[in-house]
């Protein structure tokens, strides 16, 4: 788990096993900029990782807000069913 060369080869093997559709959606940069590798192998991992633009621009800022504000914001902006079950 600690050997970065072995971990990189395992990531490459898993990447090669995925379908071409998935690889096309994520792009080749995904494998090169994998924050999961840093989270697992770093001596001093970060407290928060943002793995995409949606995480950087939406979810990470939300994580710094008080919980009641986040809950209210998500409640107001989420889709509601027309009829209750």
MMTF fields as JSON, N, C-alpha, C and O atoms, coordinates in Angstrom:
{
  "mmtfVersion": "1.0.0",
  "mmtfProducer": "UNKNOWN",
  "numBonds": 339,
  "numAtoms": 340,
  "numGroups": 85,
  "numChains": 1,
  "numModels": 1,
  "chainsPerModel": [1],
  "groupsPerChain": [85],
  "chainIdList": ["A"],
  "bondAtomList": [4, 2, 8, 6, 12, 10, 16, 14, 20, 18, 24, 22, 28, 26, 32, 30, 36, 34, 40, 38, 44, 42, 48, 46, 52, 50, 56, 54, 60, 58, 64, 62, 68, 66, 72, 70, 76, 74, 80, 78, 84, 82, 88, 86, 92, 90, 96, 94, 100, 98, 104, 102, 108, 106, 112, 110, 116, 114, 120, 118, 124, 122, 128, 126, 132, 130, 136, 134, 140, 138, 144, 142, 148, 146, 152, 150, 156, 154, 160, 158, 164, 162, 168, 166, 172, 170, 176, 174, 180, 178, 184, 182, 188, 186, 192, 190, 196, 194, 200, 198, 204, 202, 208, 206, 212, 210, 216, 214, 220, 218, 224, 222, 228, 226, 232, 230, 236, 234, 240, 238, 244, 242, 248, 246, 252, 250, 256, 254, 260, 258, 264, 262, 268, 266, 272, 270, 276, 274, 280, 278, 284, 282, 288, 286, 292, 290, 296, 294, 300, 298, 304, 302, 308, 306, 312, 310, 316, 314, 320, 318, 324, 322, 328, 326, 332, 330, 336, 334],
  "bondOrderList": [1, 1, 1, 1, 1, 1, 1, 1, 1, 1, 1, 1, 1, 1, 1, 1, 1, 1, 1, 1, 1, 1, 1, 1, 1, 1, 1, 1, 1, 1, 1, 1, 1, 1, 1, 1, 1, 1, 1, 1, 1, 1, 1, 1, 1, 1, 1, 1, 1, 1, 1, 1, 1, 1, 1, 1, 1, 1, 1, 1, 1, 1, 1, 1, 1, 1, 1, 1, 1, 1, 1, 1, 1, 1, 1, 1, 1, 1, 1, 1, 1, 1, 1, 1],
  "groupList": [{"groupName": "UNK", "atomNameList": ["N", "CA", "C", "O"], "elementList": ["N", "C", "C", "O"], "formalChargeList": [0, 0, 0, 0], "bondAtomList": [1, 0, 2, 1, 3, 2], "bondOrderList": [1, 1, 2], "singleLetterCode": "X", "chemCompType": "L-PEPTIDE LINKING"}],
  "groupTypeList": [0, 0, 0, 0, 0, 0, 0, 0, 0, 0, 0, 0, 0, 0, 0, 0, 0, 0, 0, 0, 0, 0, 0, 0, 0, 0, 0, 0, 0, 0, 0, 0, 0, 0, 0, 0, 0, 0, 0, 0, 0, 0, 0, 0, 0, 0, 0, 0, 0, 0, 0, 0, 0, 0, 0, 0, 0, 0, 0, 0, 0, 0, 0, 0, 0, 0, 0, 0, 0, 0, 0, 0, 0, 0, 0, 0, 0, 0, 0, 0, 0, 0, 0, 0, 0],
  "groupIdList": [1, 2, 3, 4, 5, 6, 7, 8, 9, 10, 11, 12, 13, 14, 15, 16, 17, 18, 19, 20, 21, 22, 23, 24, 25, 26, 27, 28, 29, 30, 31, 32, 33, 34, 35, 36, 37, 38, 39, 40, 41, 42, 43, 44, 45, 46, 47, 48, 49, 50, 51, 52, 53, 54, 55, 56, 57, 58, 59, 60, 61, 62, 63, 64, 65, 66, 67, 68, 69, 70, 71, 72, 73, 74, 75, 76, 77, 78, 79, 80, 81, 82, 83, 84, 85],
  "secStructList": [7, 7, 7, 2, 2, 2, 2, 2, 2, 2, 2, 2, 2, 2, 2, 2, 2, 1, 7, 2, 2, 2, 2, 2, 2, 2, 7, 2, 2, 2, 2, 2, 6, 7, 2, 2, 2, 2, 2, 2, 2, 7, 6, 6, 7, 7, 1, 7, 7, 7, 7, 1, 2, 2, 0, 0, 0, 0, 0, 2, 2, 2, 2, 6, 1, 7, 2, 2, 2, 2, 2, 2, 2, 2, 2, 2, 2, 1, 7, 7, 7, 1, 1, 7, 7],
  "xCoordList": [0.818, 0.0, 0.863, 0.454, 2.04, 2.878, 3.685, 4.0, 4.02, 4.837, 4.035, 3.031, 4.478, 3.719, 3.744, 2.777, 4.841, 4.9, 3.873, 3.208, 3.752, 2.776, 1.355, 0.489, 1.114, -0.209, -0.565, -1.7, 0.387, 0.149, -0.145, -1.011, 0.568, 0.308, -1.066, -1.731, -1.5, -2.845, -3.917, -4.922, -3.708, -4.65, -4.709, -5.789, -3.554, -3.509, -4.23, -4.94, -4.047, -4.717, -6.241, -6.977, -6.701, -8.14, -8.677, -9.78, -7.904, -8.302, -8.426, -9.349, -7.498, -7.539, -8.734, -9.211, -9.216, -10.352, -11.696, -12.692, -11.743, -13.019, -13.42, -12.593, -14.683, -15.179, -14.679, -14.319, -14.665, -14.192, -15.117, -14.673, -16.394, -17.343, -16.992, -17.023, -16.662, -16.275, -14.981, -14.86, -14.011, -12.732, -12.94, -12.269, -13.862, -14.138, -14.806, -14.511, -15.705, -16.401, -15.412, -15.433, -14.55, -13.613, -12.409, -11.865, -11.985, -10.816, -9.518, -9.479, -8.461, -7.149, -6.548, -5.716, -6.957, -6.416, -6.858, -6.198, -7.981, -8.497, -7.493, -7.271, -6.899, -5.929, -4.68, -4.103, -4.268, -3.052, -3.266, -2.334, -4.47, -4.719, -5.662, -6.697, -5.299, -6.172, -5.86, -4.762, -6.816, -6.594, -6.705, -6.24, -7.314, -7.425, -6.042, -5.784, -5.169, -3.807, -3.106, -2.432, -3.261, -2.637, -3.254, -2.549, -4.569, -5.238, -4.783, -4.71, -4.477, -4.085, -2.608, -2.226, -1.768, -0.323, 0.429, 1.61, -0.197, 0.514, 0.83, 0.051, 1.972, 2.323, 1.418, 1.041, 1.075, 0.183, -0.969, -0.927, -1.998, -3.102, -3.894, -3.915, -4.532, -5.366, -6.625, -7.038, -7.226, -8.472, -9.647, -10.612, -9.574, -10.644, -10.02, -9.039, -10.604, -10.189, -11.359, -12.504, -11.077, -12.125, -11.731, -10.759, -12.506, -12.132, -12.638, -12.3, -13.415, -13.926, -14.375, -14.389, -14.745, -15.173, -16.444, -16.607, -17.359, -18.563, -18.215, -18.84, -17.229, -16.807, -16.104, -16.32, -15.265, -14.521, -15.421, -15.212, -16.421, -17.235, -18.542, -19.15, -18.984, -20.27, -20.156, -20.476, -19.708, -19.735, -18.688, -18.97, -17.524, -16.501, -16.923, -16.815, -17.405, -17.901, -19.075, -19.183, -19.954, -21.07, -20.585, -21.216, -19.482, -18.993, -18.505, -18.384, -18.225, -17.778, -18.941, -18.75, -20.146, -21.315, -21.897, -21.66, -22.663, -23.353, -24.358, -24.917, -24.581, -25.421, -26.841, -27.423, -27.413, -28.798, -28.945, -29.987, -27.937, -27.996, -27.901, -28.626, -27.012, -26.869, -28.149, -28.617, -28.714, -29.963, -31.081, -31.83, -31.2, -32.235, -32.015, -32.966, -30.797, -30.49, -30.806, -31.431, -30.385, -30.668, -32.155, -32.661, -32.857, -34.298, -35.027, -35.915, -34.66, -35.342, -35.062, -35.926, -33.872, -33.5, -33.766, -33.678, -34.086, -34.298, -35.695, -36.627, -35.803, -37.096, -38.005, -37.556, -39.271, -40.258, -41.201, -41.524, -41.641, -42.614, -43.976, -44.307, -44.758, -46.077, -47.031, -47.839, -46.935, -47.817, -46.974, -45.967, -47.403, -46.707, -47.075, -48.169, -46.181, -46.468, -47.378, -47.717],
  "yCoordList": [-1.188, 0.0, 1.254, 2.286, 1.175, 2.359, 2.62, 3.772, 1.592, 1.757, 2.498, 1.986, 3.695, 4.497, 3.894, 4.04, 3.215, 2.59, 1.464, 1.313, 0.685, -0.408, 0.14, -0.388, 1.177, 1.791, 2.385, 2.247, 3.041, 3.611, 2.521, 2.69, 1.411, 0.328, -0.287, -0.698, -0.355, -0.857, 0.084, -0.369, 1.397, 2.365, 2.227, 2.271, 2.06, 1.91, 0.638, 0.638, -0.437, -1.69, -1.544, -2.006, -0.902, -0.686, 0.235, 0.025, 1.253, 2.181, 1.444, 1.698, 0.536, -0.229, -1.178, -1.518, -1.603, -2.523, -1.831, -2.488, -0.523, 0.189, 0.267, 0.111, 0.507, 0.585, 1.864, 2.832, 1.844, 3.019, 4.204, 5.352, 3.944, 5.032, 5.774, 7.004, 5.024, 5.629, 6.412, 7.524, 5.837, 6.549, 7.834, 8.835, 7.812, 9.01, 10.085, 11.271, 9.673, 10.631, 11.313, 12.536, 10.533, 11.099, 11.749, 12.71, 11.262, 11.817, 11.261, 10.676, 11.452, 10.922, 11.696, 11.157, 12.942, 13.73, 13.191, 13.428, 12.464, 11.929, 10.996, 11.064, 10.14, 9.197, 9.916, 9.521, 10.955, 11.672, 12.548, 12.755, 13.057, 13.98, 13.348, 13.921, 12.172, 11.442, 11.856, 11.599, 12.497, 12.938, 11.774, 11.883, 10.666, 9.5, 8.925, 8.485, 8.928, 8.435, 9.265, 8.717, 10.571, 11.44, 11.214, 11.213, 11.025, 10.812, 9.521, 9.451, 8.501, 7.214, 7.106, 6.374, 7.829, 7.613, 8.776, 8.626, 9.914, 11.082, 10.926, 10.344, 11.448, 11.442, 12.394, 12.117, 13.513, 14.505, 14.791, 15.786, 13.931, 14.15, 15.403, 15.82, 15.988, 17.175, 16.779, 15.619, 17.752, 17.463, 17.383, 16.664, 18.123, 18.092, 18.01, 18.691, 17.167, 17.045, 17.43, 17.082, 18.139, 18.471, 17.846, 18.253, 16.852, 16.034, 16.529, 15.938, 17.562, 18.073, 19.507, 20.049, 20.123, 21.527, 21.691, 22.707, 20.713, 20.817, 20.794, 21.494, 19.997, 19.952, 21.245, 21.748, 21.783, 23.003, 24.223, 25.085, 24.3, 25.514, 25.436, 26.467, 24.233, 24.127, 23.417, 24.005, 22.168, 21.376, 21.801, 21.78, 22.175, 22.615, 23.892, 23.951, 24.926, 26.096, 25.763, 26.319, 24.856, 24.467, 23.8, 23.938, 23.085, 22.375, 23.323, 22.913, 24.575, 25.552, 26.302, 26.999, 26.167, 26.846, 26.051, 24.848, 26.724, 25.977, 24.99, 25.236, 23.902, 22.827, 23.286, 22.884, 24.117, 24.526, 25.355, 25.289, 26.126, 26.89, 25.972, 26.152, 25.0, 24.051, 23.247, 23.046, 22.787, 22.032, 22.869, 22.38, 24.125, 25.006, 25.267, 25.232, 25.522, 25.79, 24.578, 24.716, 23.41, 22.199, 21.873, 21.362, 22.161, 21.917, 22.841, 22.397, 24.108, 25.072, 24.837, 25.085, 24.363, 24.209, 22.811, 22.604, 21.859, 20.495, 20.351, 21.076, 19.391, 19.121, 18.417, 17.571, 18.769, 18.178, 17.296, 17.642, 16.172, 15.358, 16.049, 16.826, 15.768, 16.391, 15.854, 16.599, 14.571, 13.959, 13.207, 12.587, 13.274, 12.535, 11.064, 10.721, 10.207, 8.764, 8.364, 7.188],
  "zCoordList": [0.0, 0.0, 0.0, -0.53, 0.583, 0.71, -0.56, -0.857, -1.302, -2.505, -3.576, -4.069, -3.929, -4.891, -6.292, -7.04, -6.661, -7.984, -8.088, -9.113, -7.035, -7.043, -7.049, -7.746, -6.291, -6.26, -7.613, -8.071, -8.257, -9.584, -10.605, -11.464, -10.517, -11.461, -11.222, -12.173, -9.961, -9.668, -10.208, -10.756, -10.055, -10.622, -12.137, -12.726, -12.766, -14.223, -14.664, -15.67, -13.914, -14.244, -14.137, -15.009, -13.071, -12.916, -14.0, -14.506, -14.358, -15.419, -16.753, -17.527, -17.012, -18.264, -18.309, -19.392, -17.164, -17.112, -17.277, -17.579, -17.087, -17.226, -18.686, -19.584, -18.906, -20.286, -20.945, -20.274, -22.26, -23.003, -22.783, -22.83, -22.543, -22.282, -20.995, -20.947, -19.966, -18.686, -18.842, -18.328, -19.551, -19.751, -20.542, -20.289, -21.494, -22.287, -21.435, -21.584, -20.544, -19.679, -18.739, -18.598, -18.096, -17.127, -17.782, -17.239, -18.917, -19.586, -19.04, -17.957, -19.803, -19.4, -18.227, -17.498, -18.038, -16.931, -15.577, -14.565, -15.556, -14.291, -13.628, -12.419, -14.417, -13.861, -13.355, -12.342, -14.049, -13.667, -12.427, -11.65, -12.239, -11.124, -10.111, -9.77, -9.637, -8.721, -7.291, -6.798, -6.616, -5.24, -4.255, -3.121, -4.673, -3.797, -3.49, -2.37, -4.47, -4.258, -3.192, -2.319, -3.259, -2.258, -0.882, 0.126, -0.842, 0.44, 1.107, 2.334, 0.316, 0.879, 1.203, 2.115, 0.462, 0.613, 1.251, 1.562, 1.457, 1.971, 3.459, 4.214, 3.861, 5.277, 6.052, 7.191, 5.428, 6.028, 5.057, 4.334, 5.032, 4.096, 4.461, 5.619, 3.478, 3.689, 4.441, 4.421, 5.102, 5.808, 4.845, 5.104, 3.722, 2.726, 1.341, 1.042, 0.507, -0.886, -1.771, -1.482, -2.835, -3.799, -5.129, -5.764, -5.533, -6.675, -8.014, -9.04, -8.05, -9.316, -9.16, -8.055, -10.28, -10.215, -9.403, -8.729, -9.446, -8.635, -7.149, -6.352, -6.78, -5.391, -4.985, -3.883, -5.868, -5.544, -5.444, -4.589, -6.313, -6.386, -5.609, -5.323, -5.264, -4.578, -3.228, -2.195, -3.225, -2.003, -0.974, 0.224, -1.4, -0.441, 0.283, 1.508, -0.434, 0.307, 1.231, 2.325, 0.794, 1.66, 2.938, 3.986, 2.865, 4.049, 5.142, 6.297, 4.803, 5.798, 6.442, 7.439, 5.881, 6.433, 7.593, 7.704, 8.465, 9.516, 8.923, 7.854, 9.599, 9.091, 8.809, 7.802, 9.67, 9.455, 8.179, 7.528, 7.811, 6.564, 5.342, 4.364, 5.407, 4.299, 4.123, 3.003, 5.243, 5.169, 4.559, 3.714, 4.98, 4.443, 2.958, 2.177, 2.569, 1.156, 0.285, -0.767, 0.71, -0.063, -0.08, -1.078, 1.004, 1.052, 0.076, -0.652, 0.058, -0.806, -2.279, -3.12, -2.602, -4.012, -4.565, -5.775, -3.707, -4.207, -4.812, -4.465, -5.726, -6.35, -5.351, -4.578, -5.373, -4.476, -5.305, -6.442, -4.757, -5.473, -5.511, -4.614, -6.542, -6.647, -5.594, -5.038, -5.325, -4.322, -3.317, -3.66, -2.077, -1.019, -1.107, -1.555, -0.689, -0.704, 0.414, 0.544]
}
